[in-house]
Amino acid sequence: MQISTYNDVVSRARELSRDLDLDLLFRTYLFIPRKILRDAIREFGGQLDGKLLDVGCGRQQYRRFLNCDQYFGIEWCLEKRPPVVADVTQIPFRDRAFDSALCTEVLEHLPEPGRCLDEIRRVVKPGGSVFFTVPMTVHTHSEPHDFYRYTEYGLRYLLEKHGFEIVTLRRLGGVVSVMASRGINLGCEAMSERLDRSALRGLRRLLVTPLAAGGSLALYGLSRLMDGVEQRDAIGWAAMCRRVAN
């Protein structure tokens, strides 16, 4: 009985942590951009219904925000244990097999992103909803598979060129969130490197995590108030699209 009660409490605590995105807060120094991205998927994911394909699904971390009846995910990396291991530029499904699709933070990692877009258009039914996100101001990552950053105009051109009608184009973050996330990430990495060279290296996580978490929460709150003031910068872009019939 006591074990059951304890397990229930732990389960509820984990669920609450995920709902408040505290799992991001203590897992990464990039809380601000990850929180902004997750909020966008949480907002638009309800529009992705029916039979859905998650292109570049990773560890399927956004599956719970989707409104689909059937979920299929593809990812080239077997390490992440995706439902289907496949190249996103050669999607192994028949034409018009899906009602909707999700493609988040994938296009920047492809030397020829148009090939992926053509494949998504091929496997999604005409009129189907497809949600894309891309970075604009993010540090280099997943090297050497990191090729592009996108402005609003570049993303619009690319999506329309490959047969997608943009229903909603949303700026993700702004100048404050860009500066805050970059500052926290660089500062925490520098502190971690210094601690690793000192006698306190065993306490690195204990010392750095509270600073990263506190700074992230404070600056995230500030970014919510100030990001809309300056419109020339963004962490990234989100586009809810419709697959054009012809």
Steps between C-alpha positions, in 0.01 A plus 500: 500500500779743597698409188191560285441841664865596455491400133182704447662806657813461286291452187292809571812704580654400169181585314483842667867558421438427132191720492702790641800409280721460807652195332660742253613735773725246670607307191654771285653846505277577199177518696378821331514387133380148588209641701401737219514216246298264718236768559461545123453127445261486794295780341493372141521125562125477551453585131697193392244222487420169335796288395815704571864471396765652729795570269827491694315391814807457721381344825135591421507771766210693345264209448287583804417844359347365180134435425554213259321166494805313371863599549795400282848638556812476286855576603831404341671432836437152641638617835187706563278191457252650253199302374655500151868548412513681167655782302263799509585574136380150404190442712397132478122550474262509207364819344232685698525258792464764775246762604758725667870531582740658747853607407671690779864615503592270212545707183814678625676163526447404136734614222204477258190583708284518189528124457347448844222749426419325173475170685272645769276646231493164325386300803248754637153519351396820315372752752678326788653706780879508543679684782861609457748668734848625412770696686613851415742585782638185660856385567657236276394151605494139380820568309577441219132465407407865552458694178246784519321768701173646370349846490126548462550566130726204436261260668200641315679470165611141567160374616302664222749382239442140608123502502390622843256784567590684820195546721684647801861614530609563858814665634650295783661719762667835443807701580479450879456123481780479242744694717390329821526145367839569341634664816381224732632225274843657452530600864408156633729323255791726596432442870477124446831492315671696779354273769611192306859624532470562873463299817126569487438305180294241690261778607461652154137404447405595856654846460403585142144365475341734760660801331385387155148423623458825692640712218289319243175553691569868567605579144222291348252714693671814371499369144123443517461870575762643265539273196219673313666842526774423248385312188830455316625195685365156589612168638316338211179474301195275504276448199164327491447401137252332273616253236406655164297271272688564175 
